[in-house]
Structure formats: structure tokens, C-alpha cells
Amino acid sequence: MLSRTSLRYIWLIALRDFQQTLRTKSFWLTVVFVPLFPLLMGSVMPHLIHDTTPEQTIILDKSGTVASTLEHAIHKDDPTVQITPPPAALTAAEPDHLASLLKPYISPGKSVQHPFKGYIVAIPAAFPQDSHVQIWISHSPGSILTIIKATLAHDMRIKGMTDAGLSPEIAVQINGATPSIGLHLPEHGLSADMLRNIGPTALALMLLISTIFTTQWLLQALVEERSGKLLEALLSSVSVDHIMLGKLLAALMSLCLLFGTWITAGISLLTHFGPQLGVEPAPILASLLTPRVLIGAPFFFLTGATLMAMIAFAVGVRCDTTREAQGMLAPVLMALILPVEILLQLTVAGVATQSISQLRWIPLWTPFLNLSQLNSAPLWELIVQGGEMLVVCAILVPLINRLFRHSILDYSAAPGWKGMKTALLHAIKNRDA
């Protein structure tokens, strides 16, 4: 049990480190920029990716029967498409020579100022008896390709039915017959699983990003104080336990401020700009106000933050430079970020639930994956995995404390994971070191 004096020392160390974090520009840039980033990307990206080059279509109709119908269908789908008359060289060319003549259109050189963008359709003279139509495209296929295929198929069917003795009116009526389908979509266009998980998954993503930032700040502070011999000055007044617990509390305070600011900003942006962007705020907010989220989110938030802080302590106390620390921490962050990012996307999509259920038992991923599935995972699994996180933290905190105590003034230790393994084994064997 900590005495009142010990609690006071821990609070003073935490307050000092927290104030140092607040003085850094990177902290406030992170607080402000991350919530605004999706909004800025949503408003800027459409202007960046918008291509003002008009799309063209060249129709080489040697049969002389389809061009007008095809032009009408294309303009009906997209009035901005330009129907460009074919050059005389293409009109007079033999089918076998078209590919070589069209190469400058499809693969223009870098010196071409206004390259061709669009479709070139070559219809044989015996169409529809000869149905071998060739289409060249200068970019990825779009809706116009579907229109071209549908129009040519429609013309072939009509021609076939009239040749079989049907009148053109009946042929058009038969070919255009479609069922009357009543389409019923889920509420808000999302499945029930997506509605339940979209809010908690956003919390898990924010927790992932915020823990990465706070881990980096804690690591940088540890390395700077260790290399600058500031820890010796602290040890003249307080114990190693006070330093470690104070820095852990400071990291949690920074994380709470960061996380709370992002949640508040996210809800405000969602409420004000969501309807304008076609996003309905009500189901997302409802998924955040369930009893499971209100109780489970703070728990997995604290256990996940504690786990990442312990990793930062283990790395920071073994490194003399920021470069060494970043090199040791990078594999851990990669093992955390890439799988969790993929699994969070699968959670929102409502797929691979069995795989996610199994991977939630891995302590490094448990807080983030459980946070994303608070509304959908079985309650007993959440409770058992919450107990697992408590056990992991209960084992990890004293263990890292011994490593911290053993390594805080050991400047001769070998850097890297091998040196950490040696120091950790030594700290376990010599508990009073």
C-alpha cells in the first residue's frame, strides 16, 4: 500500500511529465490535426482526383447500322462524352491493321500534350452475323463499356428475332421485358453487424493511433532523461517505483486528454457534417451508448494503454539514443498496427468473425479488437479476456519495474533485444537488485 508521501511524489512526477508533454508542439498538432484530417481529406480529395479531360468515343461502324444507336445510348448515360468522328485513316484501315494504327491513341508518348482519353469501338461490316467487336480503352473500364456491351447485345437480339419472323415491335417488347423488383435494404443501408460495430471500431482505431503517439512521447522522454543524466537527480529524492508509476500516470493523462479530445471532436464533426456527407449520425451514436461500450471501453482503454506504456518503459530504459529506441520499438508497432488495422476493417465489414474471435486472445491485440466488438462479441469472452488483460498487466508491471530498477543506471548494458533479454533474466533472478 502506498503512503500519502509516496502518492504525492508520484503525482508530482506525473504532473511534471504531463506539463512537459503539453509544452511540445507535436502534442497540440496531433490533438488538432488528427480530427480535422478526415474532414480535410473529404473536402480536398474530390478536387484532387477530379479529371477535367473530356472523355471521347470513336465508333468505327463498318456495318453502318449501329453507330447512331450507340451514340444515343452513350449520351443518355453520360452527356459529357464526346463522340469523335473517326479519322479517314482509321475508317479505311483493314481490321488486321487497326491495332497498330490505334497504338498512338491508347499509349501516347510523353510529348503528347492532349492524349486521347476514352473508347474506340470497331464494329465489323457483317454485324450482327459477325459478332467479333473490338474495343480499345485508354484507361480503366467504366460505365460506358457496360453501355456499349448492352447496346450491341440488344441490337443483336432484335436482329435475330426479326430474322426469325417476329415483328420489330414484338422483338423490342420481348427484349425489353424485365421483372418488377421491390428492393428492400437494411436501415441506413448497413447490416445489423455493421451498425453495432461501427462506433466501437472508431473508438478502437482512435485508441490505436493515440497509444502509438503517447508511446512515442513516453519513449522519447525516457531516452532524453537517461542520456541527459536527469534520472540520477530524480533518484536522489524519490525511488525508482515513484519514477515509474509517475511516468505511467503522466502517459495515461496524456492519452486521456488526447483520446477525449478526439472523441469530442469526432462526435461534433459527425453531428454537424455527417448529414451533408451522407452519413447518418444516429446509428453511430447509438452504438456508442450501449452498456457494454460505456463499461467495457474505459476498461480496455486503460489496460491497452498500460500494456503499451510497459513496452515503452522496457525499450526506453535500455537505450541511450532515440535512434536505438525507435529501432527496437518499430517491430513491436508493426506487429500491432498492421494486423489490428486489417482486423478492424474486417470487423466493420462483418466478415472473418471466427478468425477475429480467435485472435482476440492475443494480449497485444486484445484491447483493440475487443473494443471494436464490444456490441457483438459473446459477453463471457469479453469478461474472460478482460480478466486475461488484468493478469497480463499484473505480471507485466512488476516485471518491467524490476527491469526498470535494474537498468535505470546501467549505461554499460548491450543495446537491442538480446541485451534486454539478458537484463530481464538478471532482474528476475536478483529481485532486490
C-alpha positions, 0 to 999 in steps of 0.5 A, a space after each residue: 500500500 502506498 503512503 500519502 508521501 509516496 502518492 504525492 511524489 508520484 503525482 508530482 512526477 506525473 504532473 511534471 511529465 504531463 506539463 512537459 508533454 503539453 509544452 511540445 508542439 507535436 502534442 497540440 498538432 496531433 490533438 488538432 490535426 488528427 480530427 480535422 484530417 478526415 474532414 480535410 481529406 473529404 473536402 480536398 480529395 474530390 478536387 484532387 482526383 477530379 479529371 477535367 479531360 473530356 472523355 471521347 468515343 470513336 465508333 468505327 461502324 463498318 456495318 453502318 447500322 449501329 453507330 447512331 444507336 450507340 451514340 444515343 445510348 452513350 449520351 443518355 448515360 453520360 452527356 459529357 462524352 464526346 463522340 469523335 468522328 473517326 479519322 479517314 485513316 482509321 475508317 479505311 484501315 483493314 481490321 488486321 491493321 487497326 491495332 497498330 494504327 490505334 497504338 498512338 491513341 491508347 499509349 501516347 508518348 510523353 510529348 503528347 500534350 492532349 492524349 486521347 482519353 476514352 473508347 474506340 469501338 470497331 464494329 465489323 461490316 457483317 454485324 450482327 452475323 459477325 459478332 467479333 467487336 473490338 474495343 480499345 480503352 485508354 484507361 480503366 473500364 467504366 460505365 460506358 463499356 457496360 453501355 456499349 456491351 448492352 447496346 450491341 447485345 440488344 441490337 443483336 437480339 432484335 436482329 435475330 428475332 426479326 430474322 426469325 419472323 417476329 415483328 420489330 415491335 414484338 422483338 423490342 417488347 420481348 427484349 425489353 421485358 424485365 421483372 418488377 423488383 421491390 428492393 428492400 435494404 437494411 436501415 441506413 443501408 448497413 447490416 445489423 453487424 455493421 451498425 453495432 460495430 461501427 462506433 466501437 471500431 472508431 473508438 478502437 482505431 482512435 485508441 490505436 493511433 493515440 497509444 502509438 503517439 503517447 508511446 512515442 512521447 513516453 519513449 522519447 522522454 525516457 531516452 532524453 532523461 537517461 542520456 541527459 543524466 536527469 534520472 540520477 537527480 530524480 533518484 536522489 529524492 524519490 525511488 525508482 517505483 515513484 519514477 515509474 508509476 509517475 511516468 505511467 500516470 503522466 502517459 495515461 493523462 496524456 492519452 486521456 486528454 488526447 483520446 477525449 479530445 478526439 472523441 469530442 471532436 469526432 462526435 461534433 464533426 459527425 453531428 454537424 457534417 455527417 448529414 451533408 456527407 451522407 452519413 447518418 449520425 444516429 446509428 453511430 451514436 447509438 452504438 456508442 451508448 450501449 452498456 457494454 461500450 460505456 463499461 467495457 471501453 474505459 476498461 480496455 482503454 486503460 489496460 491497452 494503454 498500460 500494456 503499451 506504456 510497459 513496452 515503452 518503459 522496457 525499450 526506453 530504459 535500455 537505450 541511450 539514443 532515440 535512434 536505438 529506441 525507435 529501432 527496437 520499438 518499430 517491430 513491436 508497432 508493426 506487429 500491432 498496427 498492421 494486423 489490428 488495422 486489417 482486423 478492424 476493417 474486417 470487423 466493420 465489414 462483418 466478415 472473418 468473425 471466427 478468425 477475429 474471435 480467435 485472435 482476440 486472445 492475443 494480449 497485444 491485440 486484445 484491447 483493440 479488437 475487443 473494443 471494436 466488438 464490444 456490441 457483438 462479441 459473446 459477453 463471457 469472452 469479453 469478461 474472460 479476456 478482460 480478466 486475461 488483460 488484468 493478469 497480463 498487466 499484473 505480471 507485466 508491471 512488476 516485471 518491467 519495474 524490476 527491469 526498470 530498477 535494474 537498468 535505470 543506471 546501467 549505461 554499460 548494458 548491450 543495446 537491442 533485444 538480446 541485451 534486454 533479454 539478458 537484463 530481464 533474466 538478471 532482474 528476475 533472478 536478483 529481485 532486490 537488485 
